[in-house]
């Protein structure tokens, strides 16, 4: 499971626009392939970094 999340995050670093844009336009959502976990993130183009946002555990 950890490898699936890390693979998705590596893809996000290479292609920051890959995630689906949310209603808050700075936030993007990426779904991991194997387990379907949601990764929310924002891209700071000036600093050239991705910021990962995490939520509480899933119900």
C-alpha positions as CSV (number, residue, x, y, z in Angstrom):
1,X,0.0,0.0,0.0
2,X,2.8,2.4,0.9
3,X,4.5,1.7,-2.5
4,X,1.3,2.5,-4.3
5,X,1.0,5.9,-2.6
6,X,4.7,6.7,-3.1
7,X,4.4,5.8,-6.8
8,X,1.5,8.1,-7.2
9,X,3.3,10.9,-5.4
10,X,6.4,10.4,-7.7
11,X,4.1,10.7,-10.7
12,X,2.6,13.9,-9.2
13,X,6.1,15.4,-8.7
14,X,6.9,14.7,-12.4
15,X,3.5,15.9,-13.7
16,X,2.1,18.3,-11.1
17,X,-1.0,19.0,-13.2
18,X,-2.1,15.4,-13.3
19,X,-4.5,15.6,-10.4
20,X,-8.1,16.7,-10.8
21,X,-8.7,20.4,-9.9
22,X,-11.1,20.8,-7.0
23,X,-13.6,23.6,-6.3
24,X,-10.8,25.5,-4.5
25,X,-8.7,26.1,-7.6
26,X,-5.4,25.8,-5.8
27,X,-6.2,22.2,-4.6
28,X,-5.8,19.2,-6.8
29,X,-6.8,15.5,-6.1
30,X,-4.9,12.4,-7.2
31,X,-6.3,8.9,-6.7
32,X,-3.7,6.2,-6.2
33,X,-4.0,3.4,-8.7
34,X,-4.1,0.2,-6.7
35,X,-5.9,1.1,-3.5
36,X,-7.8,4.2,-4.5
37,X,-6.5,6.5,-1.7
38,X,-7.0,10.2,-2.3
39,X,-4.0,12.5,-2.2
40,X,-4.8,16.2,-2.0
41,X,-2.1,18.6,-2.9
42,X,-1.3,22.1,-4.2
43,X,1.5,23.3,-6.5
44,X,3.6,26.3,-5.7
45,X,5.0,27.2,-9.1
46,X,7.1,30.1,-7.8
47,X,8.9,27.9,-5.2
48,X,8.8,24.9,-7.6
49,X,7.4,22.5,-5.0
50,X,4.3,20.4,-4.4
51,X,2.6,20.6,-1.0
52,X,0.8,17.5,0.2
53,X,-2.3,18.0,2.2
54,X,-3.5,15.0,4.4
55,X,-6.8,14.4,6.1
56,X,-7.8,12.3,9.1
57,X,-8.0,8.6,8.6
58,X,-10.8,7.2,6.4
59,X,-14.0,5.9,8.1
